[in-house]
Amino acid sequence: MAVEFVKCPTCKQKLAVLEYMTTGSLVVCANLKCGTSLRIISRRPLRVEPVPEPETYKVDYRPESYG
């Protein structure tokens, strides 16, 4: 499985994202002091953006965590 790397826009932690994660998928920053929820907005090049906190309160909100 191929792995790509991207930096958290909040704390600059390097995050590994697996190839099966698609645009719109949710991940959580692996930095314990950060923990920001992120959404993949582009695969080529790989880019993420923070998810607004109110969106994390939905029932179907299930991010993956990668370090």
N, C-alpha and C positions, 0 to 999 in steps of 0.2 A: 504494500500500500504506500502510495506517495504521500509525503508530508510537505506542507508549505508553512512558512513562518511569516508572522505579522506582529507588529508591536501594538500593544494596548495604547490607544490615544490618550488615556488618562495618566498612566504611570510609566509608560514605555517598557513594560515587561514584554519579553519575547514570548510569543504564543505559537504553539504548533497546531495547525489545522489539517485534518485528514482530507483526502481528495473527495470522499463521499459527501462532505458538507456542501450544500448548495447555497446559492444566493438566497438570502432571507433567513437562513438558519441562525439560531441564537447560541451564543457561547458566553461563558463567564471567565473573566480574567483569573488566572491561577495565582496571582499575587494575593496573599491572605490579607494584606493591608488595603488592597484596592477592591477586588471583587466586583468590578464594574460589569454590568450586563452589556454584551455587544452583539450587533447584528452584522452578518456578512453582507456587504452591499455590492461587492464585485469579486469575481474569481480571477480575472485576467486584467490587470494585476489584482492580487489579493488585497482587499481593503475592508476594514470594519468601522462601524460607528457606534457610539454609545446609544443604548436604548433608554428613552425617557422613563423615569421611575414609575409613573402611573401605569405604563404598559406592562410592567412586571407584576401587577396585581391581578391579572387575568387568570382564570381557572386553567386554561390550556398552555400556560407559560412554562415550558420545560427546556431550559438551556442545557448545553453540554459544557463541561469544564475541561480545558486542556492546558498543559503546562509546557 
